[in-house]
């Protein structure tokens, strides 16, 4: 991923782990991580977008407009420009073979392929991974961008599939990137670990509102399958976004220590962590309604 300074990141979602349980028939092409950039005076403004390689080129302007908070309807001129002599592309994957740009009124956006990953049915068609700089008259808010990219109907459908208390935590924190995590974990589909399903009825053990919020912050951070430092940062930022003020990750975990004992017995916390694929099934059981 880019080392650009000032990068704004969403919660880390390890989609590769979610795919580990999928057979070849369920994998669907590639997700392209595309760097889209433009210049405002002497400042470069950019977004990293994850897009289906089969996205029709005609659908890309809407994604760019959403990511940069531009009006839905592009002004004239609005057109793509590819490499000289290249055949007119029909899909994003075809266009990125040689690199291309998109002109939106007075703005020119350069699109470059940064990474390619396998995708499956749980992968959203478009997601903003990172970015920096403001363009469309409002500050860059990656959570708001992803909410618009996902669409209210799809987001509501995913949130209806999870436990009401968890849904409330996501809505109150406004961290809608977690909707992408829930989609990647396939919380709406398939079987779940029955032992974890039984445990879910007893969690969280905490009775105070702060302790229960702490549990969900820790659980969501663990479900991102990130490294320890990133997991702590996600825990802290989510807890603070819920209005409790800043607390370090160890302090947040102390608030839900009783529930963490149960998570440890399920293999998703502590030194006895289970294999990633096994943890996925436990997380699905704990998160799902």
C-alpha positions in Angstrom: 0.0 0.0 0.0 1.1 3.6 -0.5 3.5 5.3 1.8 2.0 8.7 1.0 2.1 11.0 4.0 -1.2 12.0 5.6 -3.0 8.8 4.4 -6.4 8.4 5.9 -7.1 4.7 6.4 -10.3 2.8 7.0 -10.3 -0.1 9.5 -8.1 -2.9 8.2 -10.1 -5.7 6.7 -8.2 -8.8 5.7 -10.3 -10.1 2.8 -7.8 -12.8 2.0 -8.7 -14.5 5.3 -12.4 -14.3 4.4 -11.6 -15.9 1.1 -9.7 -18.8 2.6 -12.8 -20.8 3.2 -14.1 -20.2 -0.4 -13.7 -22.8 -3.2 -12.6 -21.8 -6.7 -16.1 -21.7 -8.0 -17.0 -18.8 -5.5 -14.0 -16.6 -6.5 -14.9 -13.9 -9.0 -12.1 -12.2 -10.9 -10.0 -9.5 -9.3 -10.4 -6.4 -7.2 -8.2 -3.6 -8.6 -6.7 -1.1 -6.1 -6.7 2.1 -8.2 -4.9 5.3 -7.3 -7.0 8.3 -8.5 -5.4 11.7 -8.2 -5.8 15.3 -9.3 -4.2 18.6 -8.6 -5.7 21.6 -6.7 -3.3 24.5 -7.1 0.0 22.9 -6.0 -1.7 20.2 -3.8 -2.1 16.7 -5.0 -5.5 15.2 -3.9 -5.9 11.4 -4.2 -8.0 8.4 -3.3 -7.2 4.7 -3.3 -10.3 2.8 -4.5 -10.9 -0.9 -4.6 -13.0 -1.7 -7.7 -14.2 -4.8 -9.6 -12.1 -5.2 -12.7 -15.3 -5.8 -14.7 -16.8 -2.4 -13.7 -18.1 -0.8 -16.8 -16.1 2.3 -17.7 -19.4 4.2 -17.9 -19.9 3.5 -14.1 -16.5 4.8 -13.0 -17.4 8.6 -13.1 -20.0 8.0 -10.3 -17.4 6.3 -8.1 -14.9 9.1 -8.7 -17.6 11.7 -8.0 -18.5 10.0 -4.7 -14.9 9.6 -3.6 -14.1 13.2 -4.2 -17.5 14.6 -3.1 -18.3 16.0 -6.5 -21.8 16.6 -8.0 -23.5 13.5 -9.4 -23.8 14.9 -12.9 -20.5 15.7 -14.5 -20.1 19.1 -16.3 -19.0 19.3 -19.9 -16.5 18.2 -20.9 -16.5 14.8 -19.2 -14.6 12.0 -20.9 -11.9 9.4 -20.6 -8.5 9.5 -22.4 -6.4 6.4 -22.8 -3.0 5.7 -24.3 -2.6 6.9 -27.9 -3.7 4.3 -30.4 -5.2 2.0 -27.8 -8.5 0.3 -28.5 -11.5 1.9 -26.7 -11.9 0.0 -23.4 -15.3 -1.3 -22.2 -14.3 -2.1 -18.6 -12.0 -0.6 -15.9 -9.6 -3.6 -16.1 -9.2 -3.1 -19.9 -8.6 0.7 -19.4 -5.9 0.2 -16.8 -3.7 -2.0 -18.9 -2.1 1.2 -20.2 -3.2 3.8 -17.7 -5.7 6.5 -18.5 -7.3 9.7 -17.2 -10.7 11.2 -16.8 -11.6 14.8 -17.4 -14.5 16.2 -15.3 -15.1 19.8 -16.3 -11.8 21.6 -15.3 -10.6 18.7 -13.3 -8.3 15.9 -14.7 -8.1 12.7 -12.7 -5.2 10.3 -13.4 -6.0 6.6 -12.7 -3.2 4.1 -12.0 -3.3 0.5 -11.0 -1.6 0.0 -7.6 -2.5 -3.6 -6.7 -4.6 -6.5 -7.8 -6.4 -9.0 -5.4 -8.7 -11.9 -6.0 -12.4 -11.2 -5.2 -15.5 -13.1 -4.4 -19.2 -12.6 -3.9 -18.6 -11.0 -0.5 -16.4 -8.2 -1.9 -18.1 -4.9 -2.4 -18.1 -3.5 -6.0 -16.4 -0.3 -4.9 -14.7 0.9 -1.7 -12.5 3.8 -0.7 -9.4 2.4 1.0 -7.5 5.6 1.7 -7.0 9.1 0.6 -6.0 12.7 1.4 -7.1 16.2 0.5 -10.5 17.9 0.0 -12.0 18.8 -3.4 -15.8 18.9 -3.5 -16.4 21.6 -0.8 -16.4 19.3 2.2 -13.7 17.7 4.3 -12.6 14.2 3.2 -14.5 11.7 5.4 -13.7 8.1 4.4 -16.6 6.7 6.4 -19.1 9.0 4.7 -17.6 8.1 1.3 -17.9 4.4 1.9 -21.5 4.8 3.1 -22.4 6.5 -0.2 -20.5 3.9 -2.2 -22.1 1.0 -0.5 -25.6 2.6 -0.8 -28.1 2.9 2.0 -30.2 -0.1 0.9 -27.2 -2.5 0.9 -25.8 -1.0 4.2 -29.2 -1.4 5.9 -29.5 -5.0 4.7 -26.1 -5.9 6.1 -26.8 -4.1 9.4 -30.1 -5.9 9.8 -28.3 -9.2 9.8 -26.2 -8.3 12.9 -27.0 -8.1 16.6 -29.0 -5.0 17.4 -26.5 -3.8 20.0 -23.7 -4.1 17.5 -25.8 -2.2 14.9 -26.3 0.6 17.4 -22.5 0.8 18.0 -21.8 1.2 14.3 -24.5 3.8 13.8 -23.5 5.8 16.8 -19.8 5.8 16.0 -20.5 6.6 12.3 -17.7 4.2 11.3 -19.5 2.7 8.3 -16.4 1.0 7.1 -17.4 -1.7 9.5 -20.3 -2.5 7.1 -17.6 -3.5 4.6 -16.1 -5.8 7.3 -19.4 -7.4 8.0 -20.0 -8.0 4.3 -16.5 -9.5 3.9 -17.2 -11.8 6.8 -20.4 -12.9 5.1 -22.5 -12.5 8.3 -25.7 -13.0 6.4 -24.8 -16.4 4.8 -23.7 -19.9 5.6 -23.4 -21.9 8.9 -21.7 -20.7 12.1 -19.8 -22.2 14.9 -22.5 -23.6 17.3 -20.3 -23.3 20.4 -19.7 -19.7 19.6 -23.4 -19.2 18.8 -24.3 -20.4 22.3 -21.7 -18.1 23.8 -23.1 -15.2 21.9 -26.2 -15.3 23.9 -24.2 -14.6 27.1 -22.0 -11.8 25.7 -21.2 -9.2 26.5 -21.1 -10.0 30.2 -20.7 -6.4 31.2 -23.8 -4.5 32.5 -22.7 -0.9 32.2 -23.1 1.0 28.9 -19.4 1.8 28.8 -18.4 -1.8 29.4 -20.7 -3.1 26.7 -19.5 -0.6 24.2 -15.9 -1.5 25.1 -16.7 -5.2 24.3 -18.0 -4.4 20.8 -15.1 -2.1 20.1 -12.6 -4.9 21.0 -14.6 -7.5 19.1 -14.8 -5.4 15.9 -11.1 -4.6 16.1 -10.2 -8.3 16.5 -12.4 -9.2 13.6 -10.3 -7.0 11.3 -7.4 -9.5 11.6 -4.8 -6.7 11.8 -1.5 -6.7 13.6 -1.4 -5.8 17.3 -0.6 -2.1 16.8 -3.4 -1.6 14.3 -5.9 -3.6 16.3 -5.1 -1.3 19.3 -5.6 1.8 17.2 -8.9 0.6 15.8 -10.1 -0.2 19.4 -9.1 3.2 20.6 -10.6 5.2 17.7 -13.9 3.3 17.8 -14.3 3.7 21.5 -13.6 7.4 21.3 -16.0 7.8 18.4 -18.7 6.5 20.7 -18.3 9.6 22.9 -16.4 8.1 25.9 -13.3 10.1 25.4 -9.8 8.7 24.6 -8.7 5.6 26.4 -5.8 3.3 25.5 -6.6 -0.1 24.1 -5.5 -1.9 27.3 -7.8 0.4 29.3 -10.7 -0.3 26.9 -10.1 -4.1 27.3 -10.0 -3.8 31.0 -13.6 -2.4 30.9 -14.7 -5.7 29.3 -12.3 -8.1 31.0 -15.1 -10.6 31.9 -16.1 -11.0 28.3 -12.5 -11.3 27.1 -12.2 -14.4 29.3 -15.0 -15.9 27.3 -13.4 -14.8 24.0 -10.2 -16.4 25.0 -12.0 -19.7 25.6 -13.4 -19.5 22.1 -9.9 -19.0 20.6 -10.3 -15.4 19.3 -8.3 -13.6 22.0 -5.1 -14.2 23.9 -2.2 -16.7 23.6 -4.5 -19.6 22.6 -5.8 -18.0 19.4 -7.2 -20.5 16.9 -6.2 -20.6 13.2 -7.6 -17.6 11.2 -10.2 -19.6 9.3 -11.5 -21.0 12.6 -11.6 -17.5 14.1 -13.7 -16.3 11.2 -16.5 -18.7 12.0 -16.5 -17.7 15.6 -16.6 -14.0 14.7 -19.6 -14.6 12.4 -21.4 -16.4 15.2 -20.7 -13.5 17.7 -21.7 -10.8 15.3 -24.7 -12.3 13.5 -28.3 -11.7 14.7 
